[in-house]
C-alpha cells in the first residue's frame, strides 16, 4: 500500500515534511499545494451542496471560515523554521552543487493566501466542472441485495439439485432444471445458465413450456438486437426452433431441427363411421343461403352432431336445418362441409378459420378444432397478428394458437415489453387468471421469464412489480415462492418502499430462503434501526458457516474499528466481493490518501472488471487531475455499459469524457492505431478497450473494431458486453462474407460449434479472408485433435496468414499455429511461429516459447521466457501461474501466491497447493485450502479434487456430496462420474 504523503489527523504537517533530517524542497512545496488544493476542492463541493439545498447563508459562513483557515495556514508556514527540525547525527552525502552558496538550506518561498487562491482558481473551476458532486463518501455506497436465490451452503444446494434431477421422472425434469438455473444464477456464468435452459427445453412436454424456454434461449443471445432478424428465425437446433416448440410431446434429442418441413393441419385420412344413409344430404340454412352437406360426414365430426343428425332430436328427421343463429357465416359453413369431406383445410383467411374454431368448440369437434388451431398457429407471423389473435385463442381455448401468439410476443422481448396490448395480456391479476386455463403448468415458467426480462431492463418500474406479483401468485413450490418474494423485496427496496420490501423478505424467509435476512436487515437499517440490522446479520454468522457476504453486510451496520474488521474479513473469505475494496478506497480518499485509494481499487480491477469500480477509479484520477487515466477508465466503462451515469447516477459518462477531453492531447487516427498496438502488445486490456472506444467515436461503423472489442471483453470475462460488441460488428458489416464470420462467432460463443463451422465455410466460399479461415481453424481445434485433424487446422491457419490482416491478429494466428505444432511434437516449427509472433509484438507468445523450451528440457530458458512476459504484461497473473511450472517448489509457491493475490479466481494455484499439502500428508490443511476457494468459486475441478481427497480419507459422505455438486455443474464429467459411482457404493455400505 502506498504511504500517504500526509495525514492531517495523525501528525502535524511540519513533521510529515521532514524525513531523517533530509529536507526536500519539492516535497514541501508539493505537500503545501496538495493540502491547500484539497481544502479548496472540499470547500467548493460543500458550497455546491449548500447552494443546491438553498443554504446560501451556510455557504457564506463557510467562505469566511475557509479564508480564515487559509490565512492561519499561510501564517504558520511563514513562521516555520526548518533548521530547528533538522538536527541529526546522520551523515549526508556531499553535494558539490551547494558549494556556491553559504546556506545549505535555502529559504523556501511559501505561498501567500493570494497566490494560493490565484493558483487554485483554475484548479477549482476545473474541479467543480469535473467533480460537481465532490469526492465520493463512504456513506453513499452500499452493496446491492442480490435479486436471486443465494444459499448459505452452496455445495449442499448443488448436490441436492443433482439428486433431485436423478430422482425425477423424465417428464418432470424441465422444472427441476429451471430451479437449477435459479440457484446457479448467482454465479453469473452464461454458459452454465444456457446449459440449464437447454436441458429444461429438452425435457419439456407441453407446447407452452417449450415456447417459453426456446424464447428464453433466444433472449439470452439477444437476437432481437440483430439488424434484419425475425422473431421466427431458427439457428437450426431443435431446442431453439420456433416450429418444433409448437409440437406437443417429449423429445429429449439435442440435435438439428427440420425447419423446411411446414407446420400445417394434419393431412391424414380418418375412417368415418357410417350412420344410416351416410350419403343422404342435409341442407343448412343461414339466412337466405343454403349449404348442402353429406349428413354422415357432418355427423362424424363429433358426438353432439351425431346425436343431432341421427338421434332423438327433431333435426334428425329434417332435411333443412336452420343455422342462422349458430354464429357461423355462409363461407364458414362451406369450410365445415369441405373439412367434413376431406379432413383438411384449404387456404382460408384467418376470419374463416376462427369461425371454424368457434364452431368446433360449440359442437365439440376435436379433430376440426385441432386442425383449425394448428392451421391458425402456422399463420401467425408477426407481433401484430399475435396481439390480435391471442384474445381469440384465449376465448376459444386454442392451445396451439395461444402458444404461437405467445411465442411471437416472447421472442420480441424486450422490445415489446411495454406495449399496452402486451401489458394487458400479462400484467394484471385478471390477465393471469385468464391465461392460467390455457397455459396451465407453464404459468410459473412464463412469469419467471417475463419478470427476468423486466428486472434486467428496469428493476424499479411498475411493470416489474406487477410481473413479480403475478410470479408470486403462480408459485407453488417453496423455491418458487422464495424466488418471487425475494425478488419482489429487492424491487421494493430499490423503490425505497421499505415496509413493503421488509414484508416480502420476511415471507421469503418463511419459504426457506435465509439470504432474505439480508433484505430484512437492510430495510430495518433504512428505517433507522441499525442495531436490529446488526443483530440479524450477527445471527446468520453465528448459526451458519461464515462467508464473505455475511461480513460484508454486517460491516454496513458496524461502527469504528469493527467496521474495518468486518470489511477485511469479507475480503479474506471472498476476495471477489467488490464493495470492501470500494469502501476501503473511499475511506482513504476521505483521509486525503488518493494514491493509496487507487492502489486499493486496482486490486479488484486487476481480475474483475466492473463499471462501478472503473467509475470509482476514474473519480480518483479526476481528483488527482490525471485526466488521461480518468478518460481511459471512463471509455472502458462505456464499453461495458454505453449509457452509464457517473457520480451516483447524476452525470452521463460520455458527457464527462467530452469535458475531460478538452484538457488532454488529442490523438489522430494514426496515433490511435499506434496506441492500440502498444497497449495490445503490453497486455493492457483496459487501455486497449479505451483506445478502441475512441476510434469508434470517430468511425462508429467500423465493424472490425467492434470485433476487436469483443475479443478484449472475452479476455476480461465480460461475456455479455462481448456478445453485444459482436452483434454490433454484425450489424455494421458491409459484406456478406464478413457478416457470416460474425454470425459464426456468435454461434460459437453460444455453444453451437457445428453451425459456426458452416458459417465459416460459407464465408470462405464467398471470399477468402483471414477471419473466416481463423474462425474455422479455431472451431475445429476446440476438440481432441488426431494427426489428420491437426494437419488440417495447420493448413487453415497457414491460409489465414496468407490473407490480408493487421499484426494484432496475425500474431494471434501465429501463436495458435505454434500451439498446434507443439501438440504434434514439431517443436522447432512451433518455436519459429512463436519467434515470428514476438517479432510483431505478440507478447503472449513468450508463454508458448517457454513451453517449447520446457519440452526440450531447458527449464531455465523456459523460466526466463516467462519472466520476460511478466516484465512486459500489465495483466500478469496467468504468467506467474505458468512460470511456476518451470521452477522448484519454493519458487513455484511464491509465483502461485502472487498469482492468487493478482487474481483470486484462478483455480490452479489452490489445487497445486492442496496437492502439495496432500503429498506431505497434511490432509486437513489440503481440504481446507480447497474449501476456502470453493466457498467463493465452486469450480468443477476443485470440487472433484476435494471429493478425491475425502475419498482417500474414507470420508465417503462428503466425497459423495462433492461429486454430486460437481456433476450438477457438468453431468457428463467422466472422472467425476467414476468417483461418484465409487463413493455412492461406499456411502451406502457405511449407512
N, C-alpha and C positions, 0 to 999 in steps of 0.2 A: 504494500500500500504506500502511496506517495506521502511523504512527510509534508504536512501543511506549511506554507510559508509563514503563517502566523495564526494565532488562536487567541482572540481578544478576551476569551473567558478564562483562559488558563494562566496567562502571564502578561506583564506589561510589554508594550511594543518595543521599548528600548532594549530589553534583554533578548527579545526574539531576534533583533537585528544584529546581535553580536554573537559570534561563534568562535570560542577558543582564542579570543583576543585578535583575530584576523578580521579587519573591517573591510567590507566590500561596499564601496560607494554605490555601485549599480543596484545592489540588493536593497540598500537602504532607500534609495530613491524609488525603486520599483515597489517596495513594500508600502511606502507612504502613499504612492499613487494608487495602488490596489485598494488600500484601506479607504482612501478618500473616495475613489470611484465606487466602491461597494456601498459606502454611506449615501452617495448621491443617488445611485440606482435604487437603493432601498427606499430612500426618501421620496423619489419620484413615483415609485409604484404605490407607496402609501397614499400620496396625494391623489393619484389616479383613482384609487379605490374610494377615498373620501369624497371626491368630486362626483363620482358615479352614483354615490349613495346620497348626494345632496348635503354633504357635511362640509360646506365651504369654510365654516368657522374653524372646524378642527384642522383644516388644511392650512389656514393662515397661522394658527398656533404652532403647527408642525414646522412651518417655514422659519419662524423666529427661533424656535428651539434648535433647528438644524444649523442655522447660521451661527448661533452661539456655540454649538458643538464644534464646528469647523474652526472658529476663531480660537477656542481653547486648544484644539489640536495643534494649530499653527504656532500658538504661543509656547506650548510645551516643547515643540520641536526646536524653536529658536533658543530655548534655554537648555537644550540637551547637549552636555559636554561629553564628547566621545572619549577624550583621553582619560576621564575618570573611570571608564569602564574597560580600559584596555590594559590594565596592569596584569602581566602574566609572566610566568617563568619559562614559557615555551620559546624555543629558539626558532626564528623565522629565516627563511632564505633571503639572501641579499638581492635586492633588485636594483641593478645599475641605473635603470631609468629614473630612479628617485634621487640620484646623487646631485642633480642640479638644483634641487630645492632644499631649503633648510628645514621645511616642515614635512615629515614623513606622513602626516595625517592632514592632507589639505582640507580646508574648510568646505563643508558641504553647503550648497545653496538650497535651503529648504523652500518649498513653495509657500508663497503668501496666500491669504484667503482669496484675493482677487485672481491670482494666477491659477490657483486650484479650480476656481469656478469657471474661469475663462477656458482652461484646458479641458474641463469636463463638459463644457456646453455641447460640443459636438457629440461626445460620448452619450450624454444624457438624451439628446434628441434622437440619436440612433437607437438607444436602449428603449426609449418609450415607443418608438416605431416598431422595433422588432420584438420587444418584450412588454407589450402594453398591459399585460396582466401580471407583470412581475415575475419573480422566480417561483418555481414550484414549492408548495408547502406540504409537509408530511401529513397533515390532517386532511388534505384534499384528495388523497389517493387511498383506495382500498381494493382488495381483490374481489372479483365477481363471484357471487354464489353460482356455481356451475349448474346450468339448467339441464342436467342429465342424471341418470341413476349413477350412484357412486357408492361402492361397497367399502366397509371398514376392513374386510378381509377379501381382497380381490381374487387371490388364488383359490380360495374356497368357493367363491361365486363361480369362477370359471369351471372348476371341477364339477360343481353341482349342475351347471348348464350342460356339460358334456354327458353326464349321467342321464339328464332329462332327455336329451336328444336320442340317446341309445335306447331308452325305455319307451319312448313314444312311438305309436304306430305311424307308418309312413304317411298316412292321410292327415295326421295331426301335427306333423313336424314343422309345417310352414310357420305357424305362430311361435314355435319354440325358437326358430332361427331369427324371427323378428325380436323376440326377447333378448337373444344373444346380441343382436345389433344394438339394442338399447343399453345393454351392460357394457359392451365394448366401445361405445361411442366416446366415452371419456378418454380413451387412448388417442383419439384423433388420427387413426391410421386409415386413410381412404381405401387402400387395397383390402384390408381386413373387413371393413364395413361393406364394401362391394361384394365380397365373397359371401357374407351373411345374407344379403339381399338376393343374390343369385341362388343360394341354397333354398331360401324361402320360396322363391318363384318356382324352382324346380319341383318342390313338394306341394305347391298349391293345387287345389282341385277345382274350386268354383271359379267362374269367369271373373267375378268382381275382385277376388283376391289377386288373380293373375293380372288383371288390368292395372290395379294399384301398384303392384310390385314392378311390373315392366315399366310403368310411368316413373316410378321412383328411381329405377336404374338409369333411365334417360335423364332425369333431373340431375342426378349426381354427375353426369357427363356434361351438363349444361348445354345440350344440343340446341336449345332454344336461342342461344346467342350466335349460332352459325348463320351467316347470310345465305338465303336460298333454301334453308332446311324446312322440311314439312313435319308436322306433328306425327304423321304416319310413316315417316321414313324408317326403314329397317336396316340394321347393320348385318343381317344375315344369321343372327343367333336366335335360337328358339326362345331363350329366356327373356329376350327383349323384343320379340316380334309382335307387332300390334295385332296381326291377324291370328296368330297362334294363341294369343291371350283370350280370344273370344270363343275358344273351343273348350267346352266343359270336359273335365276328366283328369285323371292322374297320369302324368307323363314326365318322369324324372330325368329324361335324357338331357344331357348338356351338350347339344350339338347344333348343327345348322338347321334352319327352317327352310320351308319351300314357299317363299313369297310369291312365286309365279303361279301357284295354284289359287284360283279365285275362291272367295268365300261366299257362295250363293245359297240359294234354298236347296234343300235335299231334292235329288232328282230321281230317287229310286221309286220304282212302281210298287204299289202296295195292293195286295189282293183285297178285292172288295166283296163283302158278303152280299148275297142276293136276298132281297126281301120281297116276296110275292112276285109281281111282274116288274122286274128291275128296269125293263126298257120302257115302261109306261111314262108318259110325260106328266109334268106338273108345271103349272104356269104361276109365276109370282108376279103380282101386280104392284107397281109402285107409281102411284098417281094414275096417269093415263097410259103409262108404258107397261109392256108385258115382257117377261123374260121366261122363255121356255127352258126347262131343265129336265134331266133324267131323274125321276123320283128315287130310284135305288141308289144312285151315286150321291145325291144330296143327303139321303138318309145315312149313308156310310160315313159321313163326315163326323157324326157324333151320336151318342146315345139319345140326347134330347131331340135331335132332328129325326132320328129313327122312330122315337115314340110319337112325335107329332105326325109323321107321314104314314106310319104303319100301326100305330097303337090305338088307344081308345079315345083319341081326340077327334073333334069334328073335322079337322083338316085332313084326316086320313081318307075321308070319302070325297074330298073336294078335288077338282082338277085345277081350280083357280084359287089361289091363296093371296090375301091382301097383306103386303109387306110395307105399305106406305108409311106406317108409323114405327117401323122397326129401327129406323136410324141408319139406313143404308141407301145410297143413291142407285140409279139405274146402272151406271158403269160399275159400281161396286158389286152389285148383284151378278152382273155378267162375269166379273172376275171370279166370284164364288163358283159360278157354273163352270167356268174354264178350269178352275183348280179341281173341282169335283170329278171332271172327266180325265184330266191329265196328270194330276198330282204335282203340278209345277206352276210357277208364277211367271207370267210374261213380263215384259219391260213396262210395268205400270208406274205411273208417277206416285210420289210419296203419299198424296192425299187418298188415293185408291187403296194403297197398302194399309194405311191407317184405318180405313173403313173395314178392310178385311180383318184386321187385328181386333177391332171392336166387335165385329160380327162373330168372330171365333170365340171371343170371351163370353159373349151373350149366350151362345149355343154350345159352349164347351167343346169346340172343335180343336183339340190339342194339336193335331198334325198341321192344320192350316195356321194355327197360331204360331207354332214353332217356325213354319216356313216363312210366314209374314214377318215374324220377329227377326229372323236371320237375314231376310232379304232387306228389310229396312236398315238393319245394323250395317249391312255392306254398303249402303248408300250414304252413310254419314261420312263426309269427307272434310269438313271444316268446322271451325268453332261455332259459326253462326247456325249451321244446321243442327249441331249438337245442342246448343242453347234452346233452339226451337222445339226439337223433338223430345227432349228429356222429360218435359211435362207429360206428353202423351205416353211415354214409356212408363212413367210412374203411375199414371191413371189406369193404364191397361195391364200393369204388372208384366211388362215385356222385358224379361231379364237380359236378353242378349242386346236388344236395342238400348236398354239402360246402360249396360256395360260399354257399348260402343260410344254413346254420348259421353259417359263418364270418362272414357279413355281419351277422347279428344280434349276435354276440359283439363284433365290432369296432365296430359302431355304438353299442354300450352303453358303450364306454370313455369315460373312465377308471373309471367306476363299478364295473365287474365285473372290473377288472384283478386283484384279489387274491382272487377267488372260487376256492376249491380246485379245482373242476372245470375252470375256465379255465386255472389254473396247470398242472394235469395235462395239459391239451391241448397246451400250448405250451412249457413251460419246460425240461423235461429233454431231454437229447440223444436219448434213445429216442423221445420225443414228436416231435422234429423229423424223425427218420428215418421215423417212421410217416406224418407229413404229406407228406413230400417226393414220394412217387409220385403223390399226388393233386393237390397244389398245384403241383408242377413248378417251372417257371422263376420263378413268383411267390414262391418261398420267401424270397429275399432281401428283396423288397419287403414281405412280410408281417412279417418280423422287424425290418426298419428301422422300420416304423410302430409295432410293439409296443414296441420299445426307446425310440423317440422319446417315446411316451406315458409310459413308465416314468421316463425321465430328467426329464421335466417334473414328474412327480408326486412322486418321491422318488429323488434321484440316488444315494443311498448304500444303498438297500435291496438285499436279496439277490435279489429278483425282477429288479431292473435288471441286476445282474451276470449272472444266468442268461440273460436275454433277449439281452444283448450277446454272450455266449459263443455262443449259437445264431446270432446275426447273423454272427459271425466264421466259423462253420462253413459258413454259406451263401455267404459272399463268394467270388467267382471273379475279378472284375476287380481291377486294382490299387487303384483309387479306393475300391472296396468294402472291400477288406482294410484300407486305410489308415484309413477312417472307423471301422470296427468296432474296430480295435485302439486307435486314438487315444481313442475314447470310453470304451473299457474301461479304458485307462490313467487317464483323468480320474476315473472312478468309483473305482478302487483308490486313487488319490491322495487323494480326499476321504475314503475309508475308512481312511486312514493305513496302507495296506498298500503301503509304498514300494518294496519289492523287486519285487512283482508288477506294480506300476504302471510301474516302470522297464523291466521286460521287455516289457510291451505297447507302451510308447512306442518302444522300440528296434526292435521288429518293424514298427511303423507307419513308422518312418524307412526301413527296408528296402523298404517298399512305396511309397516316394517322397514321403512327407509330411514336409517339412523342419520345419514348425512343431512337430512332436512332439519336436524337440530341446529345446524349452522345457520339456516334461514331464520329459525326462531330467534336465535341469539342476535342475529343482525337486526331483525325488526325491533327487538327489545332495546338494543343499543340506539337505534334511530329514534326511539321514543323516550330516550333519556335514562334508560335503566341499565347502565354499564355493568354494575356488579352482578345483576342477574344473568347478563350475557356471559360474563366471565365464568360464573358458576356452572352454566350449562356446558360450556366447552371443557371446563375442568372435569366435569362428569364423564364426557366422552373419553378424555385422555386416561382417566383412572380406570374405566371399565373396559377399554379395548387396548390392543397393542398400538402404541402411539405411531402416528405417521406425520409427514410434513405438513399436510393441510390442517391438521388439528392445531399444531403450534402456531401456524400462520394465522389462523382465525383467532386464537387466544391473544395473539400479540395486539390485535385491534383494541382489546379491552384491558390490556395490561398498562401499567404506568411505570415510569422510571427505568431502573436497571432491568426489571423483569421483562419489560417490552423488548429490549435489545436481546436478552437471553432467549426469549421465545422466537424472535425473528431468526436468530442464529441457529437455534435448534431446528427450525423449519428447513433451513438450507442444508443442515447436516443430514437430516432424514430424507429430504427430497431436494436435491440441488437444481431440479428443473423448474421449480416454482419461481416465477419472475418477481412477485411482489416483494419478497425480502430484499432482493438486490436493489429494487427501486426505492424501498423505504430507507435502506442504509445510505444510498447515494443522495437522496433528498436531505436527510439529516446532515450529511457532510456539507451540502450546499448551504444549509441554514447556519452552519458554523464557518462559512466562507472558505471551505475546502473544495473548490470546484474541480481542480485537477484530480484529487482523490476520488471525487464522485464519479468522474469519467472512468477512472480505472475500475471502480466497483461495477458500473453498468457494463463495462467491456467484458466482464467475467461471464455474463449470460449471453450477451450479443455474440460472443465468440462461438457459441454452439447452438443457440436457439434464437433465431431472428424473428422479432415480432414488431408490429407497428408501434406499440406503446413504448417499448424500450428504445427504439430508434428515435421516437419523438423526444423522449427524456434526454437522450444524449445530445440531440440537436439543440435542445433548450440550453443545456450546459455550455455547448460550444458558442452559442449566441452570447451568453453571459460573458464568455472569455473573449468575445469579438473575433473568434476563429470562424469566420463566415464560410470559408471554403469547406471546412469539415461539416458545418451545420447543413449547408446545401447538399453535400454528399448524402448525409443521413436522411434528409427530407425527400430527396429524389428516390432513394432506395425504398423509403416508406411509401411513397406514392406508387411505386411499382407493385407493392403488396396490396395497397388499398387506394385506388385512384381518387376517391372522394374524401380522403381523410381530413378531419378537422383537428387543428392543433390547439394547444392551450386549453385542454378540457372542453373541447368542442366549440371554441369561440372564434377561431380563425381558420380559413381554408388553407391547407398546406401548400397548394400550388400558388396561392397569392403570396404567401410568405417567401417562397422561392423567388418570385419576381422581385420582391423588395430587396432580398439579400443579394440577388444577382447584380444589383446596381453597384455593389461595393467590392466586387471581385473581378479579376481579369477575365474578359470573355474568351471563349475558345472558338476557333474556326472549325469547320468540318474536318479539316486535316488534323488539327490539334486533338479533336475528339477521337479520331482513329488511333493516333499515337498514344493517347491516354488509355484507351481501351486495351490496346496491345500490351502496354506496360502493366496495367492492373491485372489483366487476364494472366499474364506471364508470372506475376508475383502471387498468384492465387489469392487475390483480393476480390472476393466475390461481391461484397457490398459496394466497393469502389467501382467495379465493373458495371453493376446494375445502375449506379448513379450516372455513369457516362452514357450508357445506352438510353437511359431515360431522357437525358439532354438531347441526344441525337434524334430521338423520336419526336421531341417537341418541334424540332426543325424539319423533320421528314416523317410525319406520322404514318404514311402509307408504306413504309419500308418493311416488308414482311420478313426479310432475312434478319433484321434487327429484333423483331418480335420473337423469332425463333431462338436467336442467341439468348435473349432474355429468359425464355423458358428453360434453357439448359442451365443457366445460373440458378434459377429458382429451384429447380430439381436438386441441384447440388446443395442448396441451403435447406432442403427438405420442406420447401413451401409448395406443396403439390397443387393446392387449389389455384394459387396465383400462377403457377407454371402452366396449368391447363388453360387458364384464361388467356395467357400470352400466346399459347399455341392456337387457340381459337381466333385470336386477333390476327395472327400470322396467316391463318387460312382465309379469313375474311378479306385481308388486304392483298392476297396473292393475285398476280396478274395473269399467270399462265396456268394451263390445266395441269401440266406435269408437276409444277411447283405445288399446286393445290393438293394433288394426290399424295405428295410426300407428307404434307402437314396432316392430312386425313389419316395417313398411315401411322404417324407418330401418336396422334390422339388415340387411335385404336390400340396401338401397342401399350401405351401408358395406362389404358383401362383394361388390360388383360386379354386383348383379342389379337394374339400374335399372328395367327394364320391370315386374318383379314388384313393386318398390316403388311404382311409379305405380298399379298395380292395387290395392294395399292402400290407398293414399291415396284413390282414387276410391270404394272400398267403404266406407271410414270416413266420407267426406262424405255418402254415400247414407244412412248411419245417423244422423249428427249433424254439422251444420256447425260446425267448430271451427277455431280459429287454427292449431293444429299440423298438421291434415290439409291445409288449404289451403297452408300453408307448405311442407310436405313435397312436395306435388305441384308447386308452383312451383319449388322448389329442384331437384328431379329433372329437370324439363323444361328448366331453364336450363343444365343440365350438358351442353349440346351447342351447336353453332353455330346461333344463332337467326336466322331470317329475320324480316321485319317482322311477318308474321302471327303467328308463334310468340311473338315478343316482346310483342305486344299481349295475347295470351292469358295469358302469365306476369304481365303487369301487372295484368290483371283478377283473377287468382288472389291476388296479394299484396294488392290492394285489398280483396278479400273477406276475407282473413285479418285485415286491420286492423279490419274491422267486428266481428270476433268478440272476445269477452272474452279478455284476456290481461294480463300484467303489463308494466311498462315495459321490462324487460330484453329480452323477446322482441319487443315492438313496435319497439324501437329497431333490432333486427336486421332486421326486415321492412322498415322504412323505409330502412335502409341498402342492402338488396338492391334495393328498388324504385328508389332513386336510381341504382344501378349500371345497371339495365336502361334507365332513361331516358337515361343517358349514352350507352349503346350505340346508342340510337335517335336520338341527337343532339338530345334535348329537354333542353337544359342548364338552363333556368330551372326546369322541373319537378323536375329532379334536385336542383338547389340547394335548392328548397323541402323536399324529402324529407330531405336531409342536415341542414338547419337544424332541422327538426322532431325529428329523431333526437337532435341535440345538446341540444335543449331538455329532453329526458327523459334526459340524461346518457349517451347512447350515444357514448362518446368516440371510437371508431374512425371515426365519421362525418366527423371532421376530414380524414381521408385522401381520402374521396370528394369533399368540398367543395374540397379542394386540386386535385383532378383537374379539377373544373369550372372553377376559376379558370385553370388551365393551358390548358384548351381554349379559353378566352376570351382567351388571350394575355396573361394577367395573372400572370406568373411570380412577381412579388414577393408578391402576395397568396397564391399557392399555397405559396410558401416559408414565409410567416408562419403559414399554417394548419397546416402540418406541424410547425412549431416549437411550436405550442400542443399538438399531440398528444404531442410529445417531452416537454414540460413536465409533462403530466398522467399519462402512462403509466408503469407500473412496468416492463413489458416493452417496450422501445422500439427494438430492433434493426431491425425492419421499418420503423419510422417514419424512422429515419436513412437507410435504404436508399431509401425512397420520396422523401425530401426531396432526395436527391442529384440527382433528375431536374429539379429546379427552380432550379438554381444553376449557376455557372460551373464550369470543370473543377477548379480548385484546391479550391473549397469542396466539390465533389462527391467528390473524392478523400478529403477529410477526413471527410465523412459516411460514405463507404463503408468507410474504415478503422475508424471507430467501430463500424459495423455488424458488421464482421468480428471485432473484439475482443469485442463483446457476444454474437455468435452466429456462430462459425466455420463452421457448417453451411449458412449461406445462400450460395447459389452465384452470385447475380448480381454481387456485388462482385468476385469473381475474374474473371468473364467480362468485366466492364466494364474492369477494369484491364488485362487481357490484350489486349482490343481496342484500348485506347489505346496500349499499347506496340507493337502491330502497326501501327497508323497511323503511329507515329513510326519505323517500320522497325527496331524493336528486336526482331527475330523470336525470337531465342533466349530473351530475357527474357520475351516473351509466352508462349512454350511452357512455360517454367519456372514462370510464375505459375499456369498451369492444372495442371501436373504436381504441384505442391505440394498443391493442393486435391484432385486426383483420388486421390492416394495414401491419403487417409483418407475421401474421399467420391466414389466412382466414379459420378458423375452423368451421365445421358444427354446433357444439353445441353453439359456441359463436354467430354465425350468427342467429341461431334460437332464442337464448335468447334475442339478441338485437332486433329482429323482434317483439318478445313478448312485450318488453319494449316500442317500438314505438307504438304498437297497444294499449297498456294501456294509452299512452299519446295522443291517437287519431291521431297520425301521420301515416296515413294509406299508403301513397305513399312510405315512407321509410320502413315501415313494409313489404309492398309488395316486394320491391326491395331486402331486406334481405332474404325474404322467397324464392324468385326466385334464388338468389345466392346460398343459402343453397341447394336447390333442384338440382342445376347444379352439386354440389358435390355429392349428393346422391338423385336421383329422387324418391326413394322408402321410404324415411324417413317419417313415419306416422305422427308424431307430426307436422312436417313442412308442410306436405300436408294439414292437417286440418287448420293450421294457414294461409296457402296460400289461401285456399278456402274462409275463412272469410274475410281476408284483401282485396282480389280481389273484392269481392262484395261491401265492404265499399268504396274502392277507386273508383269504377265505380259510386257509388252514389254521391260521392263528386265531380266527374267530370261532 
